[in-house]
Amino acid sequence: MTSKVIYKGNLRTVATHLRSGSEVETDAPIDNNGKGERFSPTDLMATALASCMCTMMGIAGNTHNIEVRDIECEVEKIMVPNPRRIGEVKVTLHFPKDLIYTDKEKTILERTAMTCPVLESMHPDLKKTVEFDWL
């Protein structure tokens, strides 16, 4: 088993990662009857995409001797109705200005990010917009 989730009431859950004991709380978003005081479950899904992309690029960096660090990601989740779901996830990855990558290194990192397990697990109808900011 990977995790345990407990519904605490008032639209809040606590998820515990069983191996480490680390916890994540969620709240329903304001636009869906919640307080919006924590990540919503759909926020976590969108955020997991950026986290997975960075993790996979880190693994590729280790494999290909490419320095990968300090990537800042902006994540935007866009909800749509009928049925209520995530319609689009936008991720912009900003690479640190002090690291210069060759075209080959950029290609390796971009291809790796675009084949991360979270992206591969998302429904094909979900629009995924990903931008790489190498400047």
C-alpha positions in Angstrom: 0.0 0.0 0.0 1.3 3.5 -0.9 -0.8 5.8 1.3 -3.7 6.2 3.6 -6.2 9.0 3.3 -8.5 10.0 6.2 -11.5 12.3 5.6 -11.5 14.7 8.6 -14.8 16.5 7.9 -15.4 20.0 6.6 -14.1 18.9 3.1 -10.6 18.3 4.4 -8.5 15.1 4.1 -5.1 14.1 5.4 -3.1 11.8 3.2 -0.1 9.9 4.8 2.7 8.4 2.8 3.1 5.1 4.5 6.9 4.6 4.0 8.0 8.1 5.2 5.1 9.2 7.3 4.9 12.5 5.5 1.5 14.1 5.3 -0.4 16.3 2.8 -3.7 17.9 3.7 -6.3 18.8 1.1 -9.3 21.1 1.1 -12.1 21.6 -1.4 -11.4 24.7 -3.5 -13.4 27.9 -2.9 -15.2 27.4 -6.3 -16.5 24.0 -5.1 -17.8 24.7 -1.6 -14.5 24.6 0.1 -12.3 27.0 2.1 -9.3 26.7 -0.3 -6.9 26.7 2.7 -4.9 23.8 1.3 -4.1 22.2 -2.1 -7.3 20.7 -3.6 -7.1 17.1 -4.9 -7.1 18.5 -8.4 -4.4 21.0 -7.5 -2.3 18.0 -6.4 -2.8 16.3 -9.7 -1.7 19.3 -11.7 1.2 19.9 -9.3 2.3 16.3 -9.5 2.9 16.8 -13.2 5.5 19.5 -12.7 7.1 17.5 -9.8 7.3 14.4 -11.9 8.8 16.3 -14.9 11.5 17.7 -12.7 12.2 14.4 -11.0 12.6 12.7 -14.4 14.8 15.4 -15.7 17.0 15.0 -12.6 17.3 11.3 -13.3 18.2 12.0 -16.9 20.7 14.6 -15.8 22.4 12.0 -13.6 22.4 9.5 -16.4 23.8 12.0 -19.0 26.0 14.1 -16.7 23.8 17.2 -17.1 23.5 19.5 -14.2 19.8 19.8 -13.2 18.9 22.1 -10.3 16.8 25.0 -9.2 14.1 24.6 -11.9 11.1 26.8 -10.9 7.7 25.6 -12.3 4.6 27.6 -12.7 1.5 25.4 -12.6 -2.0 26.4 -13.7 -5.0 24.2 -13.5 -8.1 25.1 -15.5 -11.4 23.5 -14.5 -14.3 22.8 -16.9 -17.9 21.9 -16.2 -20.2 19.0 -17.2 -18.7 16.9 -15.8 -16.6 19.1 -13.5 -13.0 18.1 -14.2 -9.6 19.4 -15.1 -9.8 20.6 -18.7 -6.2 21.9 -19.0 -2.9 21.9 -17.1 -0.3 24.5 -18.0 3.3 24.1 -16.8 6.1 26.5 -17.4 9.5 25.3 -16.4 12.0 28.1 -15.8 15.6 27.0 -15.8 18.3 28.9 -13.8 20.0 31.7 -15.7 23.4 30.6 -14.5 23.2 27.2 -16.3 23.9 27.0 -20.0 22.6 24.0 -21.8 23.6 22.7 -25.2 20.9 22.0 -27.8 21.5 18.3 -27.2 21.0 18.6 -23.5 17.9 20.6 -23.9 16.5 18.0 -26.2 17.3 15.2 -23.7 15.7 17.1 -20.8 12.6 18.1 -22.8 12.0 14.6 -24.2 12.4 13.2 -20.7 9.9 15.7 -19.2 7.4 15.0 -21.9 7.4 11.3 -21.2 7.2 11.4 -17.4 4.8 8.8 -15.8 2.3 11.4 -14.6 2.0 13.0 -18.1 1.7 9.5 -19.6 -1.1 8.7 -17.1 -3.3 11.7 -17.9 -6.3 11.2 -20.1 -5.7 12.1 -23.8 -8.6 14.5 -23.7 -6.9 16.6 -21.0 -5.1 19.5 -22.6 -1.5 19.7 -21.5 0.4 22.9 -22.3 4.1 22.8 -21.4 6.7 25.5 -21.9 10.4 25.3 -21.3 12.1 28.7 -20.5 15.8 28.2 -21.1 16.7 32.0 -21.0 
